[in-house]
Amino acid sequence: MASHALLGALLYGALAGCATNNALGAEAVGRESHIALLLPLSSPSFGRHADAVRQGFATAARIAGKNAPPARIYPVNEDSLNVLTVYEQALESGARVVIGPLTRAGVAALAASSLVTVPTLALNSLDAGAPQPARLYLFSLNIEDEARQIAQFAQGDGRRRAYVVADDSPLGRRMRQAFVQEFARRGGMIAAEYPFSAEPAMLSKLRQATALGVADMVFLALDQNAAAKTRPYLGNTLALYGTSRIYGGNAAAARDLNLVRFTDMPWLLQPDHAAVMVYPRAQFGDAVDFERLYAFGIDAFRISLELLKQTRAPAIDGVTGRIHLAPDQRFVREPVLAQFTDGKLGVLGEPR
């Protein structure tokens, strides 16, 4: 099993590259109009994660049936030149839409090339200021987007002064920065920031701060384990918020994180959601990160159909959230807000 840090890297847009063995698989032979999916399926570190995306994609393609072109899988490796070579082969084989690459390095290389001549849905982010061809679109499970959406939710709830608790991991720093910037942009103020520590002395300082009356909320830029250690020191007077990182899909989260609000996708929070009910579940056991990637693959396929139709303002009620196309050619995913209350999980709503 890959570590939580590796899962987070893939889930939240920090993946730089993956190893696999060769270019085209048997499914990608011959010229035919099709949807192409580029994934690092043979990667020792991320192959299982890429396969979860593939399974979701294949499920959505099967459900679409004759209403969609056939789909082909194109394995790629960590070499950016390989990504470009395989992308070009997909075009030569008749791809009308390409989904991928999955790695950030692969997306950057493709964006800097002159190869993007058909609608292409990259499954990761680009650095600010990076070139972006007219037909290159972005879709990701970006943790920064979730942190910004928490700022939106919190201000919609009337919160104006926030404490921020963040760990020193790359994801923690990125969550913290995105939340702070968005909260300030919307007129909120950061009352204080606290580095996460499991030391009782540091946690006691946080407990004292919650009693001062200078903040009305706490943003937890933490994973489930760190948030569970912090929660007993936060009391019940401040509103508490986190991202999907605090939810591992298990009962422990509901027990340990009472009254914490967080964002996640309908696939995990709303099994009776109209879009969710269309698609069968995969068998990942308790591996909730693979569930997220499976759902990601479903919505990536659905977006590709909108790109094929050249829909002017595509909007999808997706299994990962409501999805719309932003002016910067990003497909923005709006998750739902949920809260743990007395050991139970309840959905509160969607962004306002």
C-alpha positions in Angstrom: 0.0 0.0 0.0 1.4 3.4 -1.0 1.9 5.9 1.9 -0.7 8.6 2.6 1.8 11.2 1.3 1.9 9.4 -2.0 -1.9 9.2 -2.2 -2.1 12.9 -1.4 0.4 13.7 -4.1 -1.7 12.0 -6.7 -5.0 13.2 -5.4 -4.2 16.8 -5.0 -2.2 17.8 -8.0 1.4 17.5 -6.8 2.3 14.4 -8.8 5.5 15.2 -10.8 6.0 11.9 -12.7 5.5 8.2 -12.7 7.4 5.2 -14.1 5.9 2.7 -16.5 7.3 0.5 -19.1 6.3 1.2 -22.6 4.3 3.5 -24.9 1.2 2.0 -26.5 -0.9 -0.9 -25.2 -2.8 -3.3 -27.4 -5.9 -1.3 -26.9 -4.4 1.6 -28.8 -3.6 0.0 -32.2 -5.2 1.0 -35.5 -6.8 4.2 -36.8 -10.4 5.0 -35.6 -12.2 8.0 -34.2 -12.0 7.6 -30.4 -11.5 9.2 -27.0 -7.9 8.7 -25.8 -6.9 8.3 -22.2 -3.2 8.7 -21.2 -2.4 7.1 -17.9 0.7 5.8 -16.0 -0.8 2.4 -15.5 2.5 0.5 -15.1 4.0 2.9 -12.5 5.2 1.0 -9.4 4.2 3.8 -7.1 1.0 5.1 -8.8 -0.2 2.3 -11.1 -3.0 1.4 -8.8 -4.1 4.9 -8.6 -4.0 5.4 -12.3 -6.0 2.2 -12.7 -8.7 3.5 -10.4 -9.1 6.5 -12.8 -9.1 4.0 -15.7 -11.9 2.0 -14.0 -14.0 5.1 -13.5 -13.4 6.2 -17.0 -14.3 2.7 -18.4 -17.5 2.5 -16.3 -18.7 5.9 -17.6 -17.9 4.9 -21.2 -19.8 1.6 -20.7 -22.8 3.4 -19.3 -22.7 5.9 -22.2 -22.7 3.0 -24.7 -23.5 4.0 -28.3 -24.0 7.6 -27.3 -20.2 8.1 -27.2 -17.2 7.2 -29.4 -15.1 4.2 -28.5 -12.3 4.8 -26.0 -8.7 3.7 -26.0 -6.1 3.5 -23.2 -2.5 4.8 -23.9 0.1 4.0 -21.2 2.8 6.6 -20.7 5.9 6.9 -18.5 7.6 9.6 -16.5 9.6 10.9 -19.4 8.0 14.1 -20.8 9.3 13.2 -24.3 7.4 9.8 -24.0 4.2 11.7 -23.0 4.5 13.9 -26.1 5.3 10.9 -28.3 2.4 8.9 -27.1 0.1 11.9 -27.3 1.1 12.4 -31.0 0.5 8.7 -31.6 -3.0 9.0 -30.2 -3.8 11.8 -32.6 -2.4 9.8 -35.5 -4.6 6.9 -34.4 -7.7 9.1 -34.7 -8.3 10.6 -31.2 -10.9 13.3 -31.3 -10.5 14.1 -27.6 -7.6 13.3 -25.3 -7.9 12.9 -21.5 -4.5 13.2 -19.7 -1.7 13.4 -19.0 -2.0 12.8 -15.3 1.3 14.0 -14.1 2.1 17.7 -13.6 5.3 17.4 -15.5 3.5 15.8 -18.4 0.9 18.4 -18.5 3.5 21.2 -18.5 5.4 19.5 -21.3 2.3 19.1 -23.4 1.2 22.7 -22.7 4.6 24.0 -23.9 4.4 21.9 -27.1 2.6 22.7 -30.3 0.8 19.3 -30.4 -2.5 20.2 -28.9 -4.8 20.3 -32.0 -7.8 18.5 -30.5 -9.7 19.2 -27.2 -7.5 17.8 -24.5 -8.5 17.4 -20.8 -5.3 17.4 -18.6 -5.9 15.7 -15.3 -3.6 18.0 -13.3 -2.7 21.7 -12.8 -0.4 24.1 -14.5 1.9 26.5 -12.7 0.8 30.1 -12.7 2.0 31.8 -15.9 2.6 28.6 -17.8 1.6 28.5 -21.4 -1.8 27.0 -22.1 -2.9 26.2 -25.7 -6.5 27.1 -26.7 -7.6 23.5 -26.8 -6.0 22.5 -23.5 -8.4 22.2 -20.5 -7.6 21.4 -16.9 -9.5 19.2 -14.4 -8.0 18.1 -11.1 -8.7 17.1 -7.5 -6.9 20.2 -6.5 -6.5 20.8 -2.7 -6.1 24.5 -3.2 -9.6 24.7 -4.8 -11.0 22.9 -1.8 -9.4 25.4 0.6 -10.7 28.3 -1.3 -14.2 26.8 -1.3 -14.0 26.4 2.5 -13.3 30.1 2.6 -16.4 30.7 0.5 -18.5 28.4 2.7 -17.3 29.9 5.9 -18.0 33.5 4.8 -21.4 32.4 3.6 -21.9 31.2 7.1 -21.0 34.7 8.4 -17.5 33.9 9.6 -15.1 36.9 9.4 -12.1 36.2 11.7 -10.3 32.9 11.5 -7.6 30.9 13.3 -5.6 28.6 11.0 -3.9 25.4 12.1 -1.6 23.9 9.5 1.0 21.1 9.4 4.3 21.6 7.6 3.6 19.1 4.8 3.5 20.4 1.2 -0.3 19.8 1.2 -0.7 21.5 4.5 1.2 24.6 3.3 -0.7 24.7 0.1 -4.1 24.5 1.8 -3.1 27.1 4.3 -1.9 29.6 1.6 -5.0 29.1 -0.6 -7.4 29.5 2.3 -5.6 32.6 3.7 -5.5 34.3 0.4 -9.2 33.6 -0.5 -10.5 34.5 3.0 -8.7 37.8 2.8 -9.8 38.5 -0.7 -13.4 38.1 0.5 -12.9 40.6 3.4 -12.0 38.1 6.2 -9.2 38.5 8.6 -6.7 35.9 10.0 -6.7 36.3 13.7 -3.7 34.0 14.2 -2.0 31.0 12.8 -0.7 28.0 14.6 1.6 25.2 13.4 0.3 21.8 14.1 2.0 20.0 17.0 1.0 16.9 18.9 2.8 18.3 22.0 0.4 19.0 24.9 2.0 22.3 25.6 1.4 23.6 22.1 -2.2 22.2 22.0 -2.9 23.9 25.3 -1.9 27.3 23.8 -4.5 26.6 21.1 -7.1 25.8 23.7 -6.4 29.1 25.5 -6.6 31.0 22.2 -10.1 29.6 21.5 -11.3 31.2 24.7 -10.1 34.8 23.8 -13.1 35.7 21.7 -11.0 37.1 18.8 -12.0 34.5 16.2 -15.2 33.0 15.1 -13.8 29.9 13.2 -10.9 27.6 12.8 -9.6 26.3 9.5 -7.8 22.9 9.9 -5.2 22.5 7.1 -4.6 19.0 8.4 -5.2 15.3 7.6 -7.6 13.2 9.6 -5.0 12.0 12.1 -3.7 15.5 12.9 -7.2 17.0 13.0 -8.3 14.3 15.4 -5.4 15.1 17.8 -6.2 18.8 17.6 -10.0 18.6 17.9 -10.2 18.1 21.7 -8.5 21.4 22.3 -10.8 23.5 20.2 -14.0 23.4 22.3 -17.5 23.9 20.9 -17.8 27.7 20.6 -15.9 28.2 17.3 -17.0 26.9 13.9 -14.6 24.3 12.7 -13.7 23.7 9.0 -11.4 21.3 7.0 -11.1 19.9 3.5 -11.6 16.3 2.3 -8.2 15.4 3.8 -9.8 15.1 7.2 -12.2 12.4 5.9 -10.9 8.9 5.4 -14.3 7.4 4.9 -14.3 5.7 8.3 -16.3 5.9 11.5 -13.3 7.2 13.4 -13.6 10.5 11.6 -17.2 11.0 12.7 -16.3 10.0 16.3 -13.1 12.1 16.6 -14.1 15.3 14.7 -17.4 16.3 16.2 -18.9 19.5 14.7 -16.1 19.8 12.1 -17.4 20.9 8.7 -15.6 19.7 5.5 -15.9 19.4 1.8 -16.0 16.2 -0.3 -17.6 14.8 -3.4 -21.2 13.5 -3.8 -19.7 10.1 -4.6 -18.7 9.7 -1.0 -21.3 11.8 0.8 -24.5 11.4 -1.2 -25.1 7.8 -2.4 -28.7 8.7 -3.3 -27.5 11.6 -5.5 -29.1 11.3 -9.0 -25.7 11.3 -10.8 -24.1 9.0 -8.3 -26.8 6.3 -8.6 -26.2 5.9 -12.3 -22.7 4.3 -11.8 -21.9 1.0 -10.1 -19.4 1.0 -7.2 -15.9 -0.4 -7.6 -14.5 -2.8 -5.0 -11.8 -0.8 -3.2 -12.6 -1.9 0.3 -11.8 0.9 2.8 -9.4 2.7 0.4 -11.4 5.9 0.1 -8.7 7.6 -2.0 -9.2 5.1 -4.7 -12.9 5.8 -4.6 -12.2 9.5 -5.2 -10.0 8.6 -8.2 -12.6 6.3 -9.6 -15.2 9.1 -9.4 -12.6 11.4 -10.9 -12.4 9.1 -13.9 -16.2 9.0 -14.3 -16.4 12.8 -14.5 -13.3 13.1 -16.7 -15.1 10.9 -19.3 -18.3 13.0 -18.9 -16.4 16.2 -19.5 -14.8 14.7 -22.6 -18.3 14.3 -24.1 -19.0 18.0 -23.6 -15.7 18.8 -25.3 -16.7 16.6 -28.2 -20.0 18.5 -28.5 -18.2 21.8 -28.3 -20.7 22.9 -25.6 -20.2 26.6 -25.1 -20.7 26.7 -21.3 -20.6 23.1 -20.1 -22.0 22.4 -16.7 -22.2 18.9 -15.2 -23.9 17.7 -12.1 -21.0 15.4 -11.5 -20.2 12.6 -9.0 -17.2 14.7 -7.8 -19.3 17.8 -7.5 -21.0 20.4 -9.7 -18.6 21.2 -12.5 -18.4 24.2 -14.7 -15.9 25.7 -17.1 -14.1 28.8 -15.8 -12.7 31.5 -18.1 -9.1 30.2 -17.7 -10.1 26.8 -19.3 -10.2 25.0 -15.9 -13.1 22.8 -15.1 -13.9 23.8 -11.6 -15.4 21.2 -9.2 -17.7 22.5 -6.5 -18.0 19.9 -3.8 -20.6 19.6 -1.1 -20.3 20.6 2.6 -20.8 18.1 5.3 -20.5 18.0 9.1 -19.8 15.4 11.7 -22.4 15.6 14.5 -22.5 13.2 17.5 -20.8 10.4 15.5 -22.9 10.9 12.4 -22.2 12.4 9.0 -24.7 14.9 7.6 -24.6 16.9 4.3 -25.2 20.6 4.8 -25.3 21.9 1.2 -23.4 23.3 -1.8 -21.4 26.5 -2.3 -23.3 29.7 -2.1 
